[in-house]
Amino acid sequence: MAKIGLEIHCQLTKLESKLFCSCKANYRGLEPNTNICPICVGLPGSLPRLNKSGVEKATLISLALNCIIPPKISFYRKNYFYPDLPKNYQITQFDAYGHTSMGKNGKITVDGKEIKIRRIQLEEDPGRLIYEGSSEKTQITLVDYNRAGTPLVEIVTEPDFENPKQVRVFLNILVDLLENLGVSDPTLEGAVRADGNVSIEGGNKVEIKNVSSFHDLEKAVHFEITRQQSLIDRGIPVELETRQWDEHRKITVSARSKEEEQDYRYFLEGDIPWVILNPQHIQNLKNKMPESISSKRDRYVAQYNIPEQVADILSSDKFYSDLFEQAHNKINAKEIANIITTDLMGFVDTNEKRQKLKLNSQHLNDLANAIMTNKITRNSAKIALQEIVNTGKSLSVVISELDLSHVFDESALFVIIDQVIKEHESAVNEVKEKPETINFLVGKVMQKTKGKADPTLTLELLKKKLVS
Ligand SMILES: [Zn+2]
């Protein structure tokens, strides 16, 4: 059986400044090497100053993952030489000599399975290497230190996963949780990155690094399980090593023998004193924590009678659950949840579209009320919604501009239905033998009414006419 563990690096993108200096935490889109200072490029004589909000955000993550938070924490230097690491050491945390990192021994339940969190540590991100052309063939490597020193939380799990699917489900839940906590925006490129380690009985642990997406990590883990199993079956030992995912060939390739912890020569970062985590302060943070996704979901079901599946989708997406919270009242909550999950999420399905979205909570409120008072049909509401998303016009303007107000009542619909029956005689004759043909006729009625008829009512009336 496979044992899979994960190391997830989450940038605290909601912070203003880097972890140990006042350069911007948001390094994206800046000219290379402009977001730097003596501290984050490690010039001699510079001293780190710890970002208090960074400690608070890491505390929130530790609390949300049910970790034990120690009364005081310290920082360590992890020594290694690499061009993206200007100080030649990374300031991070380490569990040794009775010192611990931000959080340890946490747990989270995923699909009914408990995944244990070994530790959560606060650390700095290195800079970025930029290769001209592909990394294998390039002659030139450039280094940009804008990212160096940005705040990162590393989440290390126990090897509790048994298959790649569990890994994917866990990562999706974790990303939702981080977004809901307001610590990170996972839609930003590189904001949440995951490495895995895989071992199967009789073999050594193999680390998989540099995987660009969760989707690829799932594939890489799957590949590793197969590769290691086949080695063991043939009596070939599985080496302890780090492998990289080659996304073109869809295989992992050997990168280097894996460093052991002693190779990093960890020692205490003497430039940062002990940080005392006051229990009262932790309690205050806990009290101010945003409502968890599972509690939101249960509340939506219990208070508003929203179907579980809809509540699930809505609560796990912070962007839409925030919109829902602003828009709904007790009476229209269920209708608004319905509009968001069935139509709006489809119209606005990328981060780019979310940023351009012209719709606000008032629009949703108006739309739900118009549907509930039969001012417009569900179908017309969908047309109106699309228009509002693009233009931000008020619902009343959209209704009059697109002439959506005319609702076909039963008698008006019967007139149209009679016309359609006349025009499509052969389809009408087919209905007895092929009942699904009736959907074709519903479509014709919708066409004639420019989508303003209620399709459910149309179907009902058509059946009345044709089947009886
Ligand atoms: Zn700096």
Boltz pocket constraint, residues with backbone or C-beta under 6 A from the ligand:
constraints:
  - pocket:
      binder: B
      contacts: [[A, 18], [A, 21], [A, 22], [A, 23], [A, 35], [A, 36], [A, 37], [A, 38], [A, 39], [A, 40], [A, 41], [A, 148], [A, 149]]
      max_distance: 6.0
